[in-house]
Amino acid sequence: MNSPLSNSGTPILAKLGEVYKSWHLYVQHVPKITRFTLGAKIDSLFTECIDLALLASHQPKEKKGGTVDLLNNRFDSLKFFLKLLWEVKGINTNVFTDISKNLAEIGRMIGGWMKYSR
């Protein structure tokens, strides 16, 4: 089944959707005490990043910069809270590494988008 994000025509949206689906599988195994705190925060940041990327993908270049900057800020928060979750042993190293590799790729995409929208 194709996802609406993979059909969006915007590679960053497809990648964000792919990583979010992976996260969604992992979050079920996060200990309850952190699943409803850090897990919920990370989930919210993921969906906010998807929302901002979708918004930016439909904006004209002259308006895109502010949205992409906000996306970059939220994305940095997402990475911070994911690392924090790993540090408190809410996810194991393999899960953290898997998600982090994909987030690094998305970060490069956001950086390219920021350069383009200036």
PDB file as gemmi writes it, atoms N, CA and C in Angstrom:
CRYST1    1.000    1.000    1.000  90.00  90.00  90.00 P 1                      
ATOM      1  N   MET A   1       0.844  -1.189   0.000  1.00  0.00           N  
ATOM      2  CA  MET A   1       0.000   0.000   0.000  1.00  0.00           C  
ATOM      3  C   MET A   1       0.882   1.243   0.000  1.00  0.00           C  
ATOM      4  N   ASN A   2       0.646   2.137  -0.918  1.00  0.00           N  
ATOM      5  CA  ASN A   2       1.409   3.369  -0.998  1.00  0.00           C  
ATOM      6  C   ASN A   2       0.909   4.371   0.022  1.00  0.00           C  
ATOM      7  N   SER A   3       1.838   5.104   0.571  1.00  0.00           N  
ATOM      8  CA  SER A   3       1.529   6.131   1.547  1.00  0.00           C  
ATOM      9  C   SER A   3       1.317   7.458   0.826  1.00  0.00           C  
ATOM     10  N   PRO A   4       0.459   8.332   1.357  1.00  0.00           N  
ATOM     11  CA  PRO A   4       0.297   9.640   0.739  1.00  0.00           C  
ATOM     12  C   PRO A   4       1.605  10.432   0.761  1.00  0.00           C  
ATOM     13  N   LEU A   5       2.466  10.174   1.752  1.00  0.00           N  
ATOM     14  CA  LEU A   5       3.735  10.889   1.823  1.00  0.00           C  
ATOM     15  C   LEU A   5       4.689  10.428   0.733  1.00  0.00           C  
ATOM     16  N   SER A   6       4.689   9.139   0.421  1.00  0.00           N  
ATOM     17  CA  SER A   6       5.599   8.646  -0.617  1.00  0.00           C  
ATOM     18  C   SER A   6       5.157   9.100  -1.999  1.00  0.00           C  
ATOM     19  N   ASN A   7       3.903   9.466  -2.153  1.00  0.00           N  
ATOM     20  CA  ASN A   7       3.380   9.948  -3.434  1.00  0.00           C  
ATOM     21  C   ASN A   7       3.370  11.468  -3.522  1.00  0.00           C  
ATOM     22  N   SER A   8       3.941  12.139  -2.525  1.00  0.00           N  
ATOM     23  CA  SER A   8       3.853  13.595  -2.457  1.00  0.00           C  
ATOM     24  C   SER A   8       4.729  14.302  -3.483  1.00  0.00           C  
ATOM     25  N   GLY A   9       5.742  13.609  -4.004  1.00  0.00           N  
ATOM     26  CA  GLY A   9       6.651  14.254  -4.941  1.00  0.00           C  
ATOM     27  C   GLY A   9       7.753  15.026  -4.249  1.00  0.00           C  
ATOM     28  N   THR A  10       7.738  15.086  -2.936  1.00  0.00           N  
ATOM     29  CA  THR A  10       8.762  15.771  -2.161  1.00  0.00           C  
ATOM     30  C   THR A  10       9.556  14.712  -1.402  1.00  0.00           C  
ATOM     31  N   PRO A  11      10.826  14.510  -1.756  1.00  0.00           N  
ATOM     32  CA  PRO A  11      11.614  13.446  -1.120  1.00  0.00           C  
ATOM     33  C   PRO A  11      11.691  13.547   0.403  1.00  0.00           C  
ATOM     34  N   ILE A  12      11.750  14.762   0.917  1.00  0.00           N  
ATOM     35  CA  ILE A  12      11.849  14.909   2.377  1.00  0.00           C  
ATOM     36  C   ILE A  12      10.582  14.398   3.064  1.00  0.00           C  
ATOM     37  N   LEU A  13       9.429  14.629   2.445  1.00  0.00           N  
ATOM     38  CA  LEU A  13       8.180  14.122   3.027  1.00  0.00           C  
ATOM     39  C   LEU A  13       8.146  12.595   2.999  1.00  0.00           C  
ATOM     40  N   ALA A  14       8.607  12.025   1.912  1.00  0.00           N  
ATOM     41  CA  ALA A  14       8.642  10.562   1.813  1.00  0.00           C  
ATOM     42  C   ALA A  14       9.565   9.986   2.879  1.00  0.00           C  
ATOM     43  N   LYS A  15      10.732  10.600   3.062  1.00  0.00           N  
ATOM     44  CA  LYS A  15      11.697  10.097   4.051  1.00  0.00           C  
ATOM     45  C   LYS A  15      11.175  10.300   5.475  1.00  0.00           C  
ATOM     46  N   LEU A  16      10.591  11.446   5.754  1.00  0.00           N  
ATOM     47  CA  LEU A  16      10.005  11.677   7.082  1.00  0.00           C  
ATOM     48  C   LEU A  16       8.914  10.649   7.381  1.00  0.00           C  
ATOM     49  N   GLY A  17       8.079  10.371   6.390  1.00  0.00           N  
ATOM     50  CA  GLY A  17       7.024   9.380   6.573  1.00  0.00           C  
ATOM     51  C   GLY A  17       7.583   7.998   6.830  1.00  0.00           C  
ATOM     52  N   GLU A  18       8.622   7.643   6.099  1.00  0.00           N  
ATOM     53  CA  GLU A  18       9.268   6.337   6.266  1.00  0.00           C  
ATOM     54  C   GLU A  18       9.854   6.195   7.679  1.00  0.00           C  
ATOM     55  N   VAL A  19      10.551   7.219   8.141  1.00  0.00           N  
ATOM     56  CA  VAL A  19      11.171   7.166   9.468  1.00  0.00           C  
ATOM     57  C   VAL A  19      10.098   7.203  10.556  1.00  0.00           C  
ATOM     58  N   TYR A  20       9.044   7.984  10.343  1.00  0.00           N  
ATOM     59  CA  TYR A  20       7.959   8.012  11.330  1.00  0.00           C  
ATOM     60  C   TYR A  20       7.314   6.633  11.475  1.00  0.00           C  
ATOM     61  N   LYS A  21       7.132   5.936  10.364  1.00  0.00           N  
ATOM     62  CA  LYS A  21       6.539   4.592  10.439  1.00  0.00           C  
ATOM     63  C   LYS A  21       7.438   3.653  11.228  1.00  0.00           C  
ATOM     64  N   SER A  22       8.741   3.764  11.054  1.00  0.00           N  
ATOM     65  CA  SER A  22       9.681   2.970  11.856  1.00  0.00           C  
ATOM     66  C   SER A  22       9.556   3.329  13.328  1.00  0.00           C  
ATOM     67  N   TRP A  23       9.546   4.629  13.617  1.00  0.00           N  
ATOM     68  CA  TRP A  23       9.395   5.096  14.994  1.00  0.00           C  
ATOM     69  C   TRP A  23       8.099   4.548  15.600  1.00  0.00           C  
ATOM     70  N   HIS A  24       7.044   4.589  14.841  1.00  0.00           N  
ATOM     71  CA  HIS A  24       5.744   4.140  15.323  1.00  0.00           C  
ATOM     72  C   HIS A  24       5.781   2.674  15.756  1.00  0.00           C  
ATOM     73  N   LEU A  25       6.569   1.865  15.063  1.00  0.00           N  
ATOM     74  CA  LEU A  25       6.728   0.460  15.461  1.00  0.00           C  
ATOM     75  C   LEU A  25       7.541   0.336  16.750  1.00  0.00           C  
ATOM     76  N   TYR A  26       8.583   1.161  16.881  1.00  0.00           N  
ATOM     77  CA  TYR A  26       9.451   1.083  18.054  1.00  0.00           C  
ATOM     78  C   TYR A  26       8.795   1.628  19.315  1.00  0.00           C  
ATOM     79  N   VAL A  27       8.003   2.678  19.181  1.00  0.00           N  
ATOM     80  CA  VAL A  27       7.462   3.360  20.361  1.00  0.00           C  
ATOM     81  C   VAL A  27       6.592   2.429  21.202  1.00  0.00           C  
ATOM     82  N   GLN A  28       6.033   1.408  20.597  1.00  0.00           N  
ATOM     83  CA  GLN A  28       5.209   0.456  21.337  1.00  0.00           C  
ATOM     84  C   GLN A  28       6.019  -0.318  22.367  1.00  0.00           C  
ATOM     85  N   HIS A  29       7.347  -0.383  22.155  1.00  0.00           N  
ATOM     86  CA  HIS A  29       8.215  -1.140  23.042  1.00  0.00           C  
ATOM     87  C   HIS A  29       8.949  -0.267  24.057  1.00  0.00           C  
ATOM     88  N   VAL A  30       8.709   1.029  24.004  1.00  0.00           N  
ATOM     89  CA  VAL A  30       9.302   1.947  24.975  1.00  0.00           C  
ATOM     90  C   VAL A  30       8.602   1.713  26.315  1.00  0.00           C  
ATOM     91  N   PRO A  31       9.355   1.658  27.418  1.00  0.00           N  
ATOM     92  CA  PRO A  31       8.720   1.476  28.733  1.00  0.00           C  
ATOM     93  C   PRO A  31       7.624   2.522  28.972  1.00  0.00           C  
ATOM     94  N   LYS A  32       6.567   2.074  29.601  1.00  0.00           N  
ATOM     95  CA  LYS A  32       5.366   2.902  29.768  1.00  0.00           C  
ATOM     96  C   LYS A  32       5.678   4.286  30.357  1.00  0.00           C  
ATOM     97  N   ILE A  33       6.536   4.326  31.352  1.00  0.00           N  
ATOM     98  CA  ILE A  33       6.817   5.606  32.018  1.00  0.00           C  
ATOM     99  C   ILE A  33       7.415   6.640  31.062  1.00  0.00           C  
ATOM    100  N   THR A  34       8.215   6.189  30.102  1.00  0.00           N  
ATOM    101  CA  THR A  34       8.800   7.133  29.151  1.00  0.00           C  
ATOM    102  C   THR A  34       8.002   7.216  27.849  1.00  0.00           C  
ATOM    103  N   ARG A  35       7.194   6.210  27.569  1.00  0.00           N  
ATOM    104  CA  ARG A  35       6.385   6.242  26.342  1.00  0.00           C  
ATOM    105  C   ARG A  35       5.407   7.408  26.373  1.00  0.00           C  
ATOM    106  N   PHE A  36       4.866   7.705  27.541  1.00  0.00           N  
ATOM    107  CA  PHE A  36       3.848   8.756  27.633  1.00  0.00           C  
ATOM    108  C   PHE A  36       4.437  10.123  27.965  1.00  0.00           C  
ATOM    109  N   THR A  37       5.754  10.200  28.071  1.00  0.00           N  
ATOM    110  CA  THR A  37       6.414  11.494  28.281  1.00  0.00           C  
ATOM    111  C   THR A  37       7.309  11.768  27.074  1.00  0.00           C  
ATOM    112  N   LEU A  38       8.524  11.237  27.101  1.00  0.00           N  
ATOM    113  CA  LEU A  38       9.443  11.452  25.976  1.00  0.00           C  
ATOM    114  C   LEU A  38       8.912  10.852  24.683  1.00  0.00           C  
ATOM    115  N   GLY A  39       8.329   9.678  24.753  1.00  0.00           N  
ATOM    116  CA  GLY A  39       7.785   9.040  23.552  1.00  0.00           C  
ATOM    117  C   GLY A  39       6.719   9.899  22.897  1.00  0.00           C  
ATOM    118  N   ALA A  40       5.824  10.444  23.720  1.00  0.00           N  
ATOM    119  CA  ALA A  40       4.759  11.305  23.187  1.00  0.00           C  
ATOM    120  C   ALA A  40       5.341  12.605  22.622  1.00  0.00           C  
ATOM    121  N   LYS A  41       6.362  13.144  23.289  1.00  0.00           N  
ATOM    122  CA  LYS A  41       7.006  14.370  22.803  1.00  0.00           C  
ATOM    123  C   LYS A  41       7.658  14.129  21.445  1.00  0.00           C  
ATOM    124  N   ILE A  42       8.371  13.018  21.315  1.00  0.00           N  
ATOM    125  CA  ILE A  42       9.032  12.683  20.051  1.00  0.00           C  
ATOM    126  C   ILE A  42       7.995  12.460  18.956  1.00  0.00           C  
ATOM    127  N   ASP A  43       6.925  11.760  19.287  1.00  0.00           N  
ATOM    128  CA  ASP A  43       5.857  11.523  18.313  1.00  0.00           C  
ATOM    129  C   ASP A  43       5.270  12.845  17.828  1.00  0.00           C  
ATOM    130  N   SER A  44       5.042  13.756  18.757  1.00  0.00           N  
ATOM    131  CA  SER A  44       4.498  15.064  18.408  1.00  0.00           C  
ATOM    132  C   SER A  44       5.460  15.846  17.517  1.00  0.00           C  
ATOM    133  N   LEU A  45       6.749  15.787  17.827  1.00  0.00           N  
ATOM    134  CA  LEU A  45       7.737  16.489  16.999  1.00  0.00           C  
ATOM    135  C   LEU A  45       7.831  15.886  15.604  1.00  0.00           C  
ATOM    136  N   PHE A  46       7.743  14.551  15.511  1.00  0.00           N  
ATOM    137  CA  PHE A  46       7.733  13.916  14.192  1.00  0.00           C  
ATOM    138  C   PHE A  46       6.572  14.441  13.359  1.00  0.00           C  
ATOM    139  N   THR A  47       5.372  14.434  13.919  1.00  0.00           N  
ATOM    140  CA  THR A  47       4.205  14.862  13.147  1.00  0.00           C  
ATOM    141  C   THR A  47       4.266  16.357  12.837  1.00  0.00           C  
ATOM    142  N   GLU A  48       4.847  17.134  13.741  1.00  0.00           N  
ATOM    143  CA  GLU A  48       4.994  18.563  13.470  1.00  0.00           C  
ATOM    144  C   GLU A  48       5.982  18.790  12.323  1.00  0.00           C  
ATOM    145  N   CYS A  49       7.062  18.012  12.293  1.00  0.00           N  
ATOM    146  CA  CYS A  49       8.031  18.123  11.192  1.00  0.00           C  
ATOM    147  C   CYS A  49       7.380  17.751   9.864  1.00  0.00           C  
ATOM    148  N   ILE A  50       6.588  16.710   9.867  1.00  0.00           N  
ATOM    149  CA  ILE A  50       5.880  16.319   8.641  1.00  0.00           C  
ATOM    150  C   ILE A  50       4.941  17.439   8.204  1.00  0.00           C  
ATOM    151  N   ASP A  51       4.226  18.003   9.143  1.00  0.00           N  
ATOM    152  CA  ASP A  51       3.294  19.091   8.843  1.00  0.00           C  
ATOM    153  C   ASP A  51       4.029  20.305   8.269  1.00  0.00           C  
ATOM    154  N   LEU A  52       5.158  20.681   8.878  1.00  0.00           N  
ATOM    155  CA  LEU A  52       5.918  21.838   8.389  1.00  0.00           C  
ATOM    156  C   LEU A  52       6.531  21.572   7.014  1.00  0.00           C  
ATOM    157  N   ALA A  53       7.013  20.355   6.794  1.00  0.00           N  
ATOM    158  CA  ALA A  53       7.565  20.012   5.480  1.00  0.00           C  
ATOM    159  C   ALA A  53       6.471  20.060   4.413  1.00  0.00           C  
ATOM    160  N   LEU A  54       5.290  19.587   4.749  1.00  0.00           N  
ATOM    161  CA  LEU A  54       4.169  19.638   3.816  1.00  0.00           C  
ATOM    162  C   LEU A  54       3.796  21.086   3.510  1.00  0.00           C  
ATOM    163  N   LEU A  55       3.740  21.912   4.546  1.00  0.00           N  
ATOM    164  CA  LEU A  55       3.429  23.329   4.350  1.00  0.00           C  
ATOM    165  C   LEU A  55       4.484  23.992   3.466  1.00  0.00           C  
ATOM    166  N   ALA A  56       5.755  23.766   3.778  1.00  0.00           N  
ATOM    167  CA  ALA A  56       6.833  24.390   2.995  1.00  0.00           C  
ATOM    168  C   ALA A  56       6.826  23.924   1.544  1.00  0.00           C  
ATOM    169  N   SER A  57       6.448  22.682   1.329  1.00  0.00           N  
ATOM    170  CA  SER A  57       6.451  22.161  -0.043  1.00  0.00           C  
ATOM    171  C   SER A  57       5.415  22.838  -0.928  1.00  0.00           C  
ATOM    172  N   HIS A  58       4.436  23.485  -0.315  1.00  0.00           N  
ATOM    173  CA  HIS A  58       3.381  24.157  -1.087  1.00  0.00           C  
ATOM    174  C   HIS A  58       3.511  25.678  -1.077  1.00  0.00           C  
ATOM    175  N   GLN A  59       4.551  26.192  -0.431  1.00  0.00           N  
ATOM    176  CA  GLN A  59       4.716  27.638  -0.361  1.00  0.00           C  
ATOM    177  C   GLN A  59       5.607  28.141  -1.497  1.00  0.00           C  
ATOM    178  N   PRO A  60       5.376  29.387  -1.922  1.00  0.00           N  
ATOM    179  CA  PRO A  60       6.298  29.978  -2.898  1.00  0.00           C  
ATOM    180  C   PRO A  60       7.663  30.207  -2.235  1.00  0.00           C  
ATOM    181  N   LYS A  61       8.700  30.268  -3.046  1.00  0.00           N  
ATOM    182  CA  LYS A  61      10.072  30.363  -2.532  1.00  0.00           C  
ATOM    183  C   LYS A  61      10.244  31.519  -1.549  1.00  0.00           C  
ATOM    184  N   GLU A  62       9.616  32.650  -1.819  1.00  0.00           N  
ATOM    185  CA  GLU A  62       9.805  33.819  -0.946  1.00  0.00           C  
ATOM    186  C   GLU A  62       9.199  33.644   0.444  1.00  0.00           C  
ATOM    187  N   LYS A  63       8.278  32.712   0.631  1.00  0.00           N  
ATOM    188  CA  LYS A  63       7.677  32.451   1.948  1.00  0.00           C  
ATOM    189  C   LYS A  63       8.234  31.185   2.598  1.00  0.00           C  
ATOM    190  N   LYS A  64       8.914  30.392   1.823  1.00  0.00           N  
ATOM    191  CA  LYS A  64       9.376  29.080   2.268  1.00  0.00           C  
ATOM    192  C   LYS A  64      10.440  29.157   3.373  1.00  0.00           C  
ATOM    193  N   GLY A  65      11.307  30.176   3.322  1.00  0.00           N  
ATOM    194  CA  GLY A  65      12.448  30.270   4.237  1.00  0.00           C  
ATOM    195  C   GLY A  65      12.074  30.189   5.709  1.00  0.00           C  
ATOM    196  N   GLY A  66      11.087  30.952   6.121  1.00  0.00           N  
ATOM    197  CA  GLY A  66      10.672  30.953   7.530  1.00  0.00           C  
ATOM    198  C   GLY A  66      10.136  29.604   7.972  1.00  0.00           C  
ATOM    199  N   THR A  67       9.386  28.967   7.107  1.00  0.00           N  
ATOM    200  CA  THR A  67       8.817  27.652   7.434  1.00  0.00           C  
ATOM    201  C   THR A  67       9.921  26.605   7.518  1.00  0.00           C  
ATOM    202  N   VAL A  68      10.880  26.666   6.597  1.00  0.00           N  
ATOM    203  CA  VAL A  68      11.982  25.703   6.617  1.00  0.00           C  
ATOM    204  C   VAL A  68      12.867  25.931   7.852  1.00  0.00           C  
ATOM    205  N   ASP A  69      13.061  27.196   8.249  1.00  0.00           N  
ATOM    206  CA  ASP A  69      13.801  27.473   9.485  1.00  0.00           C  
ATOM    207  C   ASP A  69      13.096  26.869  10.695  1.00  0.00           C  
ATOM    208  N   LEU A  70      11.781  27.025  10.756  1.00  0.00           N  
ATOM    209  CA  LEU A  70      11.006  26.442  11.844  1.00  0.00           C  
ATOM    210  C   LEU A  70      11.088  24.914  11.810  1.00  0.00           C  
ATOM    211  N   LEU A  71      11.013  24.342  10.614  1.00  0.00           N  
ATOM    212  CA  LEU A  71      11.178  22.902  10.452  1.00  0.00           C  
ATOM    213  C   LEU A  71      12.534  22.468  10.993  1.00  0.00           C  
ATOM    214  N   ASN A  72      13.582  23.196  10.669  1.00  0.00           N  
ATOM    215  CA  ASN A  72      14.922  22.874  11.145  1.00  0.00           C  
ATOM    216  C   ASN A  72      14.996  22.916  12.672  1.00  0.00           C  
ATOM    217  N   ASN A  73      14.375  23.911  13.275  1.00  0.00           N  
ATOM    218  CA  ASN A  73      14.355  24.019  14.743  1.00  0.00           C  
ATOM    219  C   ASN A  73      13.624  22.833  15.377  1.00  0.00           C  
ATOM    220  N   ARG A  74      12.469  22.487  14.840  1.00  0.00           N  
ATOM    221  CA  ARG A  74      11.701  21.357  15.378  1.00  0.00           C  
ATOM    222  C   ARG A  74      12.452  20.049  15.175  1.00  0.00           C  
ATOM    223  N   PHE A  75      13.131  19.943  14.034  1.00  0.00           N  
ATOM    224  CA  PHE A  75      13.898  18.746  13.727  1.00  0.00           C  
ATOM    225  C   PHE A  75      15.062  18.587  14.708  1.00  0.00           C  
ATOM    226  N   ASP A  76      15.729  19.701  15.046  1.00  0.00           N  
ATOM    227  CA  ASP A  76      16.797  19.648  16.053  1.00  0.00           C  
ATOM    228  C   ASP A  76      16.238  19.198  17.409  1.00  0.00           C  
ATOM    229  N   SER A  77      15.060  19.675  17.753  1.00  0.00           N  
ATOM    230  CA  SER A  77      14.412  19.244  19.003  1.00  0.00           C  
ATOM    231  C   SER A  77      14.111  17.751  18.967  1.00  0.00           C  
ATOM    232  N   LEU A  78      13.631  17.274  17.833  1.00  0.00           N  
ATOM    233  CA  LEU A  78      13.335  15.854  17.664  1.00  0.00           C  
ATOM    234  C   LEU A  78      14.583  15.018  17.920  1.00  0.00           C  
ATOM    235  N   LYS A  79      15.704  15.409  17.314  1.00  0.00           N  
ATOM    236  CA  LYS A  79      16.957  14.665  17.501  1.00  0.00           C  
ATOM    237  C   LYS A  79      17.405  14.711  18.962  1.00  0.00           C  
ATOM    238  N   PHE A  80      17.258  15.867  19.610  1.00  0.00           N  
ATOM    239  CA  PHE A  80      17.643  16.005  21.009  1.00  0.00           C  
ATOM    240  C   PHE A  80      16.830  15.060  21.903  1.00  0.00           C  
ATOM    241  N   PHE A  81      15.519  15.064  21.743  1.00  0.00           N  
ATOM    242  CA  PHE A  81      14.673  14.227  22.588  1.00  0.00           C  
ATOM    243  C   PHE A  81      14.846  12.738  22.289  1.00  0.00           C  
ATOM    244  N   LEU A  82      15.135  12.401  21.053  1.00  0.00           N  
ATOM    245  CA  LEU A  82      15.408  11.004  20.718  1.00  0.00           C  
ATOM    246  C   LEU A  82      16.688  10.540  21.417  1.00  0.00           C  
ATOM    247  N   LYS A  83      17.710  11.387  21.401  1.00  0.00           N  
ATOM    248  CA  LYS A  83      18.961  11.034  22.095  1.00  0.00           C  
ATOM    249  C   LYS A  83      18.714  10.916  23.591  1.00  0.00           C  
ATOM    250  N   LEU A  84      17.927  11.807  24.139  1.00  0.00           N  
ATOM    251  CA  LEU A  84      17.594  11.749  25.560  1.00  0.00           C  
ATOM    252  C   LEU A  84      16.868  10.447  25.898  1.00  0.00           C  
ATOM    253  N   LEU A  85      15.946  10.040  25.046  1.00  0.00           N  
ATOM    254  CA  LEU A  85      15.231   8.778  25.249  1.00  0.00           C  
ATOM    255  C   LEU A  85      16.203   7.605  25.271  1.00  0.00           C  
ATOM    256  N   TRP A  86      17.178   7.621  24.380  1.00  0.00           N  
ATOM    257  CA  TRP A  86      18.194   6.571  24.341  1.00  0.00           C  
ATOM    258  C   TRP A  86      19.050   6.604  25.611  1.00  0.00           C  
ATOM    259  N   GLU A  87      19.415   7.818  26.058  1.00  0.00           N  
ATOM    260  CA  GLU A  87      20.257   7.953  27.250  1.00  0.00           C  
ATOM    261  C   GLU A  87      19.571   7.436  28.510  1.00  0.00           C  
ATOM    262  N   VAL A  88      18.247   7.559  28.589  1.00  0.00           N  
ATOM    263  CA  VAL A  88      17.526   7.037  29.764  1.00  0.00           C  
ATOM    264  C   VAL A  88      17.096   5.589  29.549  1.00  0.00           C  
ATOM    265  N   LYS A  89      17.635   4.982  28.493  1.00  0.00           N  
ATOM    266  CA  LYS A  89      17.417   3.570  28.173  1.00  0.00           C  
ATOM    267  C   LYS A  89      15.971   3.251  27.788  1.00  0.00           C  
ATOM    268  N   GLY A  90      15.307   4.234  27.185  1.00  0.00           N  
ATOM    269  CA  GLY A  90      13.951   4.023  26.691  1.00  0.00           C  
ATOM    270  C   GLY A  90      13.931   3.262  25.369  1.00  0.00           C  
ATOM    271  N   ILE A  91      15.021   3.366  24.614  1.00  0.00           N  
ATOM    272  CA  ILE A  91      15.200   2.588  23.391  1.00  0.00           C  
ATOM    273  C   ILE A  91      16.617   2.032  23.404  1.00  0.00           C  
ATOM    274  N   ASN A  92      16.811   0.911  22.736  1.00  0.00           N  
ATOM    275  CA  ASN A  92      18.146   0.321  22.722  1.00  0.00           C  
ATOM    276  C   ASN A  92      19.023   0.983  21.655  1.00  0.00           C  
ATOM    277  N   THR A  93      20.289   0.657  21.691  1.00  0.00           N  
ATOM    278  CA  THR A  93      21.260   1.277  20.795  1.00  0.00           C  
ATOM    279  C   THR A  93      20.963   0.983  19.332  1.00  0.00           C  
ATOM    280  N   ASN A  94      20.522  -0.217  19.022  1.00  0.00           N  
ATOM    281  CA  ASN A  94      20.216  -0.553  17.623  1.00  0.00           C  
ATOM    282  C   ASN A  94      19.083   0.305  17.066  1.00  0.00           C  
ATOM    283  N   VAL A  95      18.044   0.497  17.853  1.00  0.00           N  
ATOM    284  CA  VAL A  95      16.913   1.329  17.439  1.00  0.00           C  
ATOM    285  C   VAL A  95      17.378   2.775  17.270  1.00  0.00           C  
ATOM    286  N   PHE A  96      18.129   3.256  18.249  1.00  0.00           N  
ATOM    287  CA  PHE A  96      18.634   4.637  18.198  1.00  0.00           C  
ATOM    288  C   PHE A  96      19.487   4.847  16.948  1.00  0.00           C  
ATOM    289  N   THR A  97      20.373   3.899  16.676  1.00  0.00           N  
ATOM    290  CA  THR A  97      21.256   3.999  15.511  1.00  0.00           C  
ATOM    291  C   THR A  97      20.459   3.981  14.213  1.00  0.00           C  
ATOM    292  N   ASP A  98      19.496   3.080  14.130  1.00  0.00           N  
ATOM    293  CA  ASP A  98      18.670   2.976  12.921  1.00  0.00           C  
ATOM    294  C   ASP A  98      17.932   4.283  12.642  1.00  0.00           C  
ATOM    295  N   ILE A  99      17.277   4.820  13.652  1.00  0.00           N  
ATOM    296  CA  ILE A  99      16.522   6.065  13.467  1.00  0.00           C  
ATOM    297  C   ILE A  99      17.478   7.229  13.206  1.00  0.00           C  
ATOM    298  N   SER A 100      18.590   7.272  13.932  1.00  0.00           N  
ATOM    299  CA  SER A 100      19.536   8.385  13.784  1.00  0.00           C  
ATOM    300  C   SER A 100      20.140   8.455  12.395  1.00  0.00           C  
ATOM    301  N   LYS A 101      20.449   7.309  11.802  1.00  0.00           N  
ATOM    302  CA  LYS A 101      20.993   7.307  10.433  1.00  0.00           C  
ATOM    303  C   LYS A 101      20.003   7.944   9.466  1.00  0.00           C  
ATOM    304  N   ASN A 102      18.756   7.579   9.603  1.00  0.00           N  
ATOM    305  CA  ASN A 102      17.721   8.158   8.735  1.00  0.00           C  
ATOM    306  C   ASN A 102      17.511   9.638   9.017  1.00  0.00           C  
ATOM    307  N   LEU A 103      17.585  10.019  10.287  1.00  0.00           N  
ATOM    308  CA  LEU A 103      17.427  11.435  10.631  1.00  0.00           C  
ATOM    309  C   LEU A 103      18.593  12.255  10.085  1.00  0.00           C  
ATOM    310  N   ALA A 104      19.791  11.680  10.046  1.00  0.00           N  
ATOM    311  CA  ALA A 104      20.945  12.396   9.484  1.00  0.00           C  
ATOM    312  C   ALA A 104      20.700  12.713   8.003  1.00  0.00           C  
ATOM    313  N   GLU A 105      20.128  11.755   7.293  1.00  0.00           N  
ATOM    314  CA  GLU A 105      19.808  11.980   5.878  1.00  0.00           C  
ATOM    315  C   GLU A 105      18.763  13.081   5.726  1.00  0.00           C  
ATOM    316  N   ILE A 106      17.749  13.055   6.579  1.00  0.00           N  
ATOM    317  CA  ILE A 106      16.717  14.095   6.534  1.00  0.00           C  
ATOM    318  C   ILE A 106      17.330  15.452   6.870  1.00  0.00           C  
ATOM    319  N   GLY A 107      18.241  15.480   7.824  1.00  0.00           N  
ATOM    320  CA  GLY A 107      18.919  16.730   8.188  1.00  0.00           C  
ATOM    321  C   GLY A 107      19.662  17.335   7.012  1.00  0.00           C  
ATOM    322  N   ARG A 108      20.318  16.487   6.223  1.00  0.00           N  
ATOM    323  CA  ARG A 108      20.997  16.984   5.020  1.00  0.00           C  
ATOM    324  C   ARG A 108      19.980  17.537   4.019  1.00  0.00           C  
ATOM    325  N   MET A 109      18.839  16.890   3.910  1.00  0.00           N  
ATOM    326  CA  MET A 109      17.790  17.376   3.010  1.00  0.00           C  
ATOM    327  C   MET A 109      17.282  18.744   3.463  1.00  0.00           C  
ATOM    328  N   ILE A 110      17.069  18.882   4.757  1.00  0.00           N  
ATOM    329  CA  ILE A 110      16.605  20.168   5.305  1.00  0.00           C  
ATOM    330  C   ILE A 110      17.649  21.249   5.051  1.00  0.00           C  
ATOM    331  N   GLY A 111      18.930  20.923   5.250  1.00  0.00           N  
ATOM    332  CA  GLY A 111      20.002  21.873   4.987  1.00  0.00           C  
ATOM    333  C   GLY A 111      20.006  22.339   3.538  1.00  0.00           C  
ATOM    334  N   GLY A 112      19.803  21.409   2.627  1.00  0.00           N  
ATOM    335  CA  GLY A 112      19.723  21.769   1.214  1.00  0.00           C  
ATOM    336  C   GLY A 112      18.520  22.649   0.927  1.00  0.00           C  
ATOM    337  N   TRP A 113      17.417  22.340   1.570  1.00  0.00           N  
ATOM    338  CA  TRP A 113      16.200  23.125   1.394  1.00  0.00           C  
ATOM    339  C   TRP A 113      16.399  24.542   1.916  1.00  0.00           C  
ATOM    340  N   MET A 114      17.132  24.646   3.044  1.00  0.00           N  
ATOM    341  CA  MET A 114      17.398  25.970   3.609  1.00  0.00           C  
ATOM    342  C   MET A 114      18.236  26.814   2.649  1.00  0.00           C  
ATOM    343  N   LYS A 115      19.250  26.191   2.041  1.00  0.00           N  
ATOM    344  CA  LYS A 115      20.093  26.921   1.080  1.00  0.00           C  
ATOM    345  C   LYS A 115      19.271  27.367  -0.132  1.00  0.00           C  
ATOM    346  N   TYR A 116      18.406  26.467  -0.605  1.00  0.00           N  
ATOM    347  CA  TYR A 116      17.579  26.772  -1.767  1.00  0.00           C  
ATOM    348  C   TYR A 116      16.591  27.903  -1.490  1.00  0.00           C  
ATOM    349  N   SER A 117      16.052  27.944  -0.272  1.00  0.00           N  
ATOM    350  CA  SER A 117      14.984  28.907   0.021  1.00  0.00           C  
ATOM    351  C   SER A 117      15.516  30.283   0.423  1.00  0.00           C  
ATOM    352  N   ARG A 118      16.785  30.458   0.417  1.00  0.00           N  
ATOM    353  CA  ARG A 118      17.363  31.773   0.765  1.00  0.00           C  
ATOM    354  C   ARG A 118      17.407  32.684  -0.437  1.00  0.00           C  
TER     355      ARG A 118                                                      
END                                                                             
